Amino acid sequence: MPRVLVIDDQSDVRAMISIVLRINQFEIVEAASSPAALKAFEEQGFDLAIVDIFLQGTNGYDLIGTLRERMPDLPVVAISGMTALDFLSESPGLSDVVCLQKPFRPHDLMRAIEAARGSVRPSVATAR
C-alpha cells in the first residue's frame, strides 16, 4: 500500500484528503507543519507527498525543496487556495511537481496523484 505524507495546516483539508486516499487504498500520515512533516519524513519512508504551499510560519515551496534534497525522485503534489502554482514548473528541480488548486474534487486529487506518480503528466490540475 503506497504511503503518502499529507502536509496542510488546515485540519479539515488534511482530513478530506486522507479520507479520499484511504478509500483509494493509500496509507496516510498527516502533518500540520513543516517541522512535523520533516520529522515524519525522517522516521518513515513515503511514496508521495501532498504539500500545501502556504503553511503557517513557513512555506511549502521551501519544504518541497528540503524533501527533494533528501529524496530527489519523490513524487509531489503541491496544493494552494491562494495562488496559481505555475511558478513551480519554472523552478529548477521542481518542474515535475504536480499542482492542484483548492478547492478540488476527489477525482481531481486522484488525477494529480496519478500524474505525480508518472501515470499521466499534466502540468497543472485545476478544479472545474
N, C-alpha and C positions, 0 to 999 in steps of 0.2 A: 504494500500500500504506500503510495507516494506521500512524503511528509512535507507539509507546507508551513512556512513561517508567515503569519499574518500580522503586520505591524500597522496599527492605526490608533490614534489617541482617543477615538470615539468608540466607546464600548458597544453601542448599537450597530455600528458599521462592522466591527470585528465579529459580532455575534451573527449578523446576516451572512457575511462571507463564510464563516465557519459552518453554519447550517447548510449552505449550498454545497460546500466542499465535502462535508461529511456524507451528505446524500449521494454524492458522486464518488464515494469510496476513497477520499483523501484523509490522511491523518493530519490533524491541525495542532499547531502550537501558536498561541496568541501572545502578542507583546504590545503594551500601551506606549512604549517609549523606545528611543534608540538604545539607551543603556540596557534595558530589559531584552531587546532584540539581540544585541551583541552577546549578552550573557547566554541566552538560549542557543545562539549560533555556535558559541564555543563549546557548549555542553552536548549538542546533538547535531546529527547530520540532517540536511534538508535538500529536497529535490527542487524547491521553488520558493521564492519569497514574493509576497504581495506587500508593497510598501507605499504608505501614504506620503505624498511629497511634503505636506505641511504638518509636521509633528510639533507638539508643544515643546518649546525650548530648543529645538534643533530643526533640521530639515532632512527630508527623506533622500534628497539628492546626495548629500554627503554620506548618509547611511548606505545607500546603494553602492557608492564608491568603496566604502570600507568593506562591505560584504564581498564585493567583486575582487578586492585585493586579496582576500582570504580564499575565495573560490571563484576564479575568473570565469568559469563557464556556468555559473549559477543562473538559471532562468529567473527573470524578474518581471513582475507586472507592477507598474507604477500607477497609483490612483490619485486623483485630486478632484475636488469640487470647486476649486477657486481659480484655476488657471488652465489654459491649454498646455499640453505637455509636449508640444512639438520640439521644444528646445533640447529634449533628451536625445533625440535622433541626431542632433548636431554635435553632441558632446563625445569626445574621444573615449572609447571603451564602453560607452553606454548606448550606442546606436541600435543595439539589438534588444533594448528594454522595450517591452510592450506597454503602451499607455492606454489607460481606461479612465474616462471622465465620469465623475459622480454626477447625478445618481445613475446607476446602471442596473440592468435586469440580470437575473441569474444566467440567462443564456449568453449575455454579453460577457459576463465574468468567465464563463467556461470557454468561450471562443478566445478570449485574451490568454487564458492559461494554455490552451492548445497552441496558440501562436508562440507564446514564450517557450514552450517545451519543444517547438520545432515542427509541429504538425501543419501549421498554417503560418504565414508571415506577413500579416498586415502591419503597416507602420503605426497606425493609431486606431484604436477601437473606441467608438463612442456610442452612447445610449441614443436611442431614437425616440 
